[in-house]
Amino acid sequence: MSATYKSGFTIIETMLFLAVTGVLVVAILAGTGSSINIQRYRDSVSILKSVFEQQYSDVSTVRNEVRATDVSCTANAVIDTSGTTLPRGQSDCVVLGRYLTIVDTVITQSIVVGSNPIAAPSYATDIKELQDYKLSLLPTSTETSQLEWGARIAWPASGSGAKSPTMPRQITLLILRSPTSGLTYTFTGDGVAAPLHALIVAGNAIPGQAERRVCVDSDGGFGGGLAVVIGAYASTASSIQVRSNDMGDSSTC
């Protein structure tokens, strides 16, 4: 009587198949996870760039956040709704621009209100005019948000503006439009300015109008080497760019 055999997998073959399949699954999942982290990092950089760009749009398109019908403007450009008031739009206060701070991960944005106490002034430059204005922040306009996907701003790791350690970091932007010429000016500093006038410095300086490289760190995630750059003497949204370490800049992230 002859024996019959049925074809199939041995235990060793089955174990090898499962092992190889497991390795392939882990590799696929790891690759997918890395791709997701890279995309999230790039999204966080793109969103930060959009935040900077939006400030210029808000400066050129004035939005009145005061809800009261009648207001007054104090000597320090503070909006008041008590005492002697005037209809909105007829007080001595004007909307001059935007104030933005980023402290590590937290973004705070506000409208800047100004009042010039000098009667019929004449100025050689717009910046000298802005330096004479009394400035304040409109409390009802303040908005706070977080950088996306756990990103944090950082100092460059090498070159111009480098610091060690690179985090934590904070940066301040003051974007003002001249009431006389209508031109827009950007001033930056490395801390939360008090008073705001400390930022209004003409020239390629800090505080002042120098170029700033704001590195974006993924805080432990995969990704790095990108920065949002505020151009020197920035005046429009086109002055904001995203740069990588291979673009030949004087500083790298």
C-alpha positions in Angstrom: 0.0 0.0 0.0 1.6 3.2 -1.1 1.6 6.3 1.1 0.1 9.6 -0.1 1.5 13.0 0.6 -0.3 16.4 0.6 1.7 19.5 -0.4 1.8 22.4 2.1 3.9 24.7 4.3 6.1 23.4 7.0 6.2 25.2 10.4 9.6 26.7 9.5 8.3 28.0 6.2 5.3 29.5 7.9 7.4 31.2 10.6 9.7 32.6 7.9 6.7 34.0 5.9 5.3 35.7 9.0 8.6 37.1 10.0 9.3 38.6 6.5 5.7 39.9 6.4 6.1 41.5 9.8 9.3 43.3 8.8 7.7 44.6 5.6 4.7 45.9 7.6 6.9 47.6 10.1 9.0 49.2 7.3 5.8 50.5 5.6 4.4 51.9 8.8 7.7 53.6 9.6 8.0 55.1 6.2 4.4 56.3 6.3 4.9 57.8 9.8 8.0 59.7 8.6 6.2 61.0 5.6 3.3 62.3 7.8 5.8 64.0 10.2 7.6 65.7 7.3 4.3 66.9 5.9 3.2 68.2 9.3 6.5 70.0 9.7 6.2 71.7 6.3 2.6 72.6 7.1 3.6 74.3 10.4 6.2 76.4 8.4 3.7 77.3 5.8 1.1 78.3 8.4 3.7 80.5 10.2 4.5 82.2 6.9 0.8 82.8 6.4 0.5 84.4 9.8 3.2 86.9 9.0 1.7 87.6 5.6 -1.8 88.2 7.1 -0.5 91.1 9.2 0.2 93.1 6.0 -3.2 92.4 4.7 -4.8 93.5 8.0 -2.7 96.7 8.0 -3.8 97.6 4.5 -7.5 96.7 5.2 -8.3 98.5 8.4 -10.8 96.8 10.7 -12.4 98.7 13.5 -12.8 96.4 16.6 -14.4 99.1 18.8 -18.1 98.2 19.3 -19.1 101.4 21.2 -21.0 104.0 19.2 -19.2 106.9 21.0 -15.5 106.9 22.0 -12.8 109.2 23.2 -9.0 109.0 22.8 -6.8 109.7 25.7 -3.4 111.5 25.6 -1.8 108.0 25.5 -3.9 106.8 22.5 -6.1 104.6 24.7 -9.7 104.2 23.5 -12.2 105.2 26.2 -16.0 105.0 26.1 -16.7 107.2 29.1 -16.7 110.9 29.7 -16.6 113.2 26.7 -17.0 111.1 23.6 -17.2 111.5 19.8 -18.8 109.3 17.1 -16.5 106.5 16.0 -14.1 107.6 13.3 -14.0 111.2 14.6 -11.7 110.8 17.6 -8.0 111.7 17.5 -7.0 108.0 17.6 -6.3 106.2 14.3 -5.6 102.5 13.5 -1.9 102.5 12.6 -1.1 98.8 12.2 -0.5 95.4 13.8 1.6 94.1 16.7 2.6 90.4 16.8 4.6 88.4 19.3 5.7 84.8 19.2 6.9 83.4 22.5 8.2 79.8 21.8 4.9 78.3 20.6 2.3 81.0 21.4 1.3 83.7 18.8 -0.4 86.9 20.0 -1.8 89.5 17.6 -3.2 92.9 18.3 -4.3 96.1 16.5 -2.1 99.2 17.1 -3.9 102.5 17.8 -2.1 105.8 17.6 -2.6 109.5 18.3 -0.2 112.4 17.4 -0.3 115.1 20.0 1.6 117.6 17.8 -0.6 120.0 15.9 0.0 120.4 12.2 3.4 118.6 12.3 5.9 118.4 9.5 8.4 115.5 9.2 11.4 114.7 7.1 10.5 111.0 7.1 7.6 108.7 7.8 9.6 107.0 10.6 10.2 110.3 12.4 6.4 110.9 12.3 5.6 107.4 13.7 8.1 108.0 16.5 6.1 111.0 17.6 2.8 109.0 17.8 1.5 107.8 21.1 0.8 104.1 20.6 -1.4 101.6 22.4 -2.9 98.1 21.7 -6.6 97.7 21.3 -7.5 95.2 24.0 -10.6 93.9 22.2 -8.5 93.0 19.1 -6.0 90.6 20.9 -6.0 87.1 19.5 -3.9 84.2 20.8 -3.1 80.9 19.0 -0.5 78.1 19.0 2.0 77.1 16.3 0.7 74.0 14.5 1.8 70.4 15.1 4.0 71.1 18.1 6.4 73.3 16.2 8.5 75.9 18.0 10.4 79.0 16.8 14.2 78.8 17.3 17.3 80.8 16.8 19.7 80.0 13.9 22.2 77.3 14.9 25.0 78.9 13.0 25.9 82.1 11.1 24.3 85.5 11.5 22.0 85.7 14.5 23.0 82.2 15.9 22.5 81.4 19.5 23.1 78.3 21.6 20.9 76.8 22.8 18.5 77.7 19.9 15.4 77.5 22.1 13.4 79.0 23.7 13.0 82.0 21.5 10.6 85.0 21.2 10.3 87.6 18.5 8.2 90.8 18.1 6.9 92.5 15.0 5.4 96.0 14.8 3.9 96.7 11.4 2.8 100.3 10.9 1.4 102.4 8.1 2.2 106.0 7.8 -0.9 108.2 8.1 0.8 110.7 5.7 2.3 108.6 2.9 0.4 105.4 3.4 3.6 103.4 3.2 4.1 100.4 5.4 7.1 99.8 7.7 8.1 96.7 9.7 10.1 96.8 12.9 11.2 93.8 14.9 12.7 93.0 18.2 13.8 90.1 20.3 11.5 90.6 23.3 8.0 91.8 24.1 8.5 95.6 23.7 7.3 98.0 26.3 6.8 100.7 25.2 6.1 100.0 21.6 8.2 102.9 20.6 11.3 100.9 21.5 10.8 99.0 18.2 10.6 102.0 15.9 14.2 102.3 14.9 15.2 103.3 11.4 17.9 101.3 9.6 19.3 97.8 9.4 19.3 97.1 13.1 17.6 95.1 15.9 15.4 96.5 17.1 14.7 98.1 13.8 14.3 97.0 10.2 16.9 94.3 9.8 16.3 90.9 8.1 15.2 88.2 10.6 15.4 84.4 10.2 12.8 82.6 12.3 13.8 78.9 12.4 11.0 76.4 12.9 11.8 73.4 15.0 9.6 70.3 15.0 10.2 69.7 18.8 11.4 66.1 18.5 9.5 65.2 15.3 11.1 64.5 12.0 11.9 67.6 10.0 14.1 70.7 10.3 16.2 73.2 8.4 13.4 75.5 7.3 12.9 79.1 8.4 10.5 81.9 7.7 12.5 85.0 6.8 11.3 88.5 7.2 13.2 90.6 4.7 15.1 93.8 5.6 13.0 96.9 5.3 9.9 94.7 4.8 6.8 96.5 3.6 4.5 93.9 2.0 3.6 90.3 2.3 6.1 89.5 -0.5 8.9 90.3 1.9 8.1 87.1 3.8 9.9 83.9 2.4 10.5 80.4 3.4 14.2 79.4 3.1 16.2 76.2 3.7 19.7 75.7 4.8 20.9 75.1 1.3 20.0 78.5 -0.1 23.4 80.1 0.8 22.2 82.4 3.6 24.5 83.8 6.2 22.7 81.7 8.9 21.3 78.2 9.1 18.8 76.4 11.2 
